[in-house]
Amino acid sequence: MKYLSEFRDKDVAKNICSAIKAESKRPLRIMEFCGGHTITLVKYGIPDLLPPEIELISGPGCPVCVTSKGEIDAAISLAQKENVALVSFGDMLRVPGTRTSLLGAKTEGADVRVVYSPDDAVKLALEHPSLKVVFFAVGFETTSPVTSAAVKFAELSGAENFYVLSAHKRTPPVLAALLADEVRIDAFVCPGHVTAVTGTDVYGSLTSAGKPCVVSGFEPIDILASVLCIVRQFNKGEARTEIEYSRVALAEGNVRAREIMNDVFAERDAVWRGLGLLKDGGFKVSEKYKKFDAEAVFGIRAVGDDKETPGCICDKILRGVKKPGDCPLFARACSPENPVGACMVSDEGTCSVYYRYGGKTIAE
Amino acid sequence: MVTLADGGGGKSAAELVEKIFLPHLSNPILSALSDGAVLPKINGRIAFTTDSFVVDPIFFPGGDIGSLAVHGTVNDLAVSGAKPLYLSAGFILEEGFPIEDLEKIAKSFGEAAKECGVLVVAGDTKVVARGGADKIFINTTGIGIVPDGVDISAKRAGEGDVIILSGTIGDHGTAILSRRKGLNFDSPVVSDSAPLNGLTAVMLEAEPDIRMMRDPTRGGLAATLTEIARASGRGIVVEEDLIPVNENVRAICELLGLDVMHVANEGKLVAFVPKNSADKVLSAMRKYPLGRDAAIIGAVGGAPGGTVEMKTSFLGRRIVEALVGDQLPRIC
């Protein structure tokens, strides 16, 4: 398949690996922020291909996983209201809240529905004018412009019964938080699709702290090439932002997407699961679009508790302090069938990825 | 339109059976319309299976719920090593279901049964109020006979056995997804829904001592292999490059973030065959239309007991796990 097979080519991979081995001169702890990268790493067995002094550490880049219990609880409380349909992406359904998950609430009779796109939630509202349709919006800068577009679509099409419960997160504050954290990271493999929207300016705080940043695509060759870029930056004593994923991401990002995102949403402090309250760490619906804001209309707040279940170390895993195999619950009490913590729920959650593509070996 | 009276056991119910079902399913045993079918004496071990079909949408590229209900049960018998003989058919219809659609489904049900060489000997129709069921549900139960010397069981999968897959994977699941509400997209992929009893017959003729066969339906090839690994306590290693996948299916899976190993099939089987007869079985399969793309994809051994590992197309090795919950596209 064009644009894919080239990025999974064994021989190219071997060449890059040899170059990394030949040029690597010091131990490096590299964080891949994005859950999509974690999947590629584990699925293709990339850590085994790298020299032992290069360690890859998974970061908090799964939007489902960092959704706080308070946000899940707020979504559940709306889903339980008469004449309200709570609509979200399928991944959100099994995320545990304080007492139950959206799936649990659905089983108990709440109206919870799955869509593939926020626009479908608007269409549902248009088809059922007497039903109040609340879209539970999660994700980083990759999905918030899409939610913004859905709000504009709702406005244009006169969907007066469509609302957004925003659990959207902003990535720049979390990068700053990781920099200040106990986990010592030397360099970052940065998320390709988030950067395609934000542009590379957001990594300024990292590079000025001496941490090379490489914006990477999601194929195995992309990641290997990004690691090589990082090794070379260290060898030259540089710390700058490079774009490996040049077929998609531009340095200036997507200006139009940011305009619409900043029109519909406004920054606010938000609780990231595992990381706590981050200043400007999330998005709420802006004043201008208040009539679509589920929090304002229904008088609830999608913030609050980020306490984990006893024994669960998702908070440490999300920050790269621990790995899934370090958790006493991993592959025992906690599995994708019965997730205890958030990292086991989503397909892109670190624990779920390790469980599905190599968890057994690690646990044993 | 189907009315509640059609399932009531009275005159209109009798009409529905006579006009819609009998023309497509008729045979002397069914046409007797007795309370119970009396079957001729069967000599040998009997295989017996049941399955219910609730597919949505009911018409999809490459088939419909009628043909699927026949293939599903016939295939369960076939991969048990049995020659399928008889089917029962239970239809649950939602009030208001279009008669034309029911006719189409009865026709494809009848044609599929003929193609499989099975007789539909018992049937039932119920109608429930609007909202009580979604359009149409079908249950089929099948009876087959297992030839002497054939013993298909996951427990018999042994060290060194060769694993053969009968063709491409992921076709049914992606065809269904392409027509599902909210995800409609144009795609040339059609379901692989097909009867496997002809194929299993030639395979068992080539090697009666095939250890294990299963059709990788829901949960895909990953679920089937992990189930067999667990049941046998053996480790399984497959090679990604050897598993046939249609280029269009591969593209759809990439786009939606699905692992093709988890996507459903309805006309494929995996067989665990003694090493020495693998070539013989493979060439017999390839001569048969449904086995044209058959391939050896791996073997038993080389992984910890009860687990499945895959040598990836890239350079590494990874664990193959069964899917949890519904298969859903990526969100970021």
Interface residues (C-beta under 8 A of the other chain):
Chain A: M1 L4 R8 K10 A13 K14 G35 G36 V42 K43 Y44 G45 I46 D48 L49 P63 V64 F89 G90 D91 R94 V114 V115 Y116 S117 D120 V138 G139 F140 T142 T143 H193 P220 S335 P336 E337 D347 E348 Y355 R356 Y357 G358 G359 K360 T361 E364
Chain B: G182 L183 E247 R250 A251 E254 G257 P304 T307 T312 S313 F314 L315 G316 R317 R318 I319 E321 V324 G325 D326 L328 P329 R330 I331 C332
